Amino acid sequence: MTTLKAHSAFIHAAIEYNLDRVGVKIRDEQGAVSTETALIMAALVAMGIAVAAILIPKASLYADCVPDPGATVAAGC
């Protein structure tokens, strides 16, 4: 059974592997994550939250506009 911790470890390893492939060093000599990498990850998370904050209300707004099978126009749209 996979757990959230296993998924988190896999995602972390995948990100670290891909950044290493393109030449981005994410760890210094002591093994600490560099400040630049932490800032980039924080910016990506913030952008993801902003996109979700925009898309979720739009999806909820148009969820009632899906027509029933056989109907030509959804009611109230």
HUQUI-V810395 format. One record per residue. N is the residue number from 1. RES is the residue in one small letter. OMEGA is omega in whole degrees, 0 to 359 (* if undefined). BURIAL is I if it has 16 or more other C-alpha atoms within 10 Angstrom, else O. D_CENTER is the distance of its C-alpha to the mean C-alpha in whole Angstrom. Layout:
N/RES/OMEGA/BURIAL/D_CENTER + N/RES/OMEGA/BURIAL/D_CENTER
//
This chain:
1/m/180/O/23 + 2/t/180/O/20 + 3/t/178/O/18 + 4/l/179/O/15 + 5/k/179/O/17 + 6/a/178/O/17 + 7/h/179/O/14 + 8/s/179/O/13 + 9/a/179/O/16 + 10/f/180/O/15 + 11/i/179/O/11 + 12/h/180/O/13 + 13/a/180/O/16 + 14/a/179/O/14 + 15/i/181/O/13 + 16/e/180/O/16 + 17/y/183/O/18 + 18/n/177/O/16 + 19/l/178/O/17 + 20/d/180/O/20 + 21/r/181/O/21 + 22/v/174/O/21 + 23/g/178/O/23 + 24/v/180/O/21 + 25/k/184/O/22 + 26/i/179/I/20 + 27/r/177/O/23 + 28/d/185/O/26 + 29/e/181/O/29 + 30/q/180/O/29 + 31/g/179/O/25 + 32/a/178/O/24 + 33/v/183/O/20 + 34/s/181/O/21 + 35/t/180/O/21 + 36/e/179/O/19 + 37/t/179/O/16 + 38/a/179/O/16 + 39/l/178/O/16 + 40/i/179/O/14 + 41/m/179/O/11 + 42/a/178/O/12 + 43/a/178/O/11 + 44/l/178/O/8 + 45/v/180/O/7 + 46/a/178/O/10 + 47/m/178/O/9 + 48/g/178/O/5 + 49/i/179/O/8 + 50/a/179/O/11 + 51/v/179/O/9 + 52/a/180/O/9 + 53/a/178/O/12 + 54/i/187/O/14 + 55/l/183/O/13 + 56/i/177/O/14 + 57/p/178/O/17 + 58/k/179/O/18 + 59/a/178/O/17 + 60/s/180/O/19 + 61/l/184/O/22 + 62/y/181/O/22 + 63/a/180/O/22 + 64/d/182/O/26 + 65/c/177/O/27 + 66/v/184/O/26 + 67/p/174/O/30 + 68/d/177/O/32 + 69/p/180/O/33 + 70/g/179/O/36 + 71/a/181/O/36 + 72/t/180/O/36 + 73/v/178/O/34 + 74/a/181/O/32 + 75/a/176/O/34 + 76/g/181/O/33 + 77/c/*/O/31
//
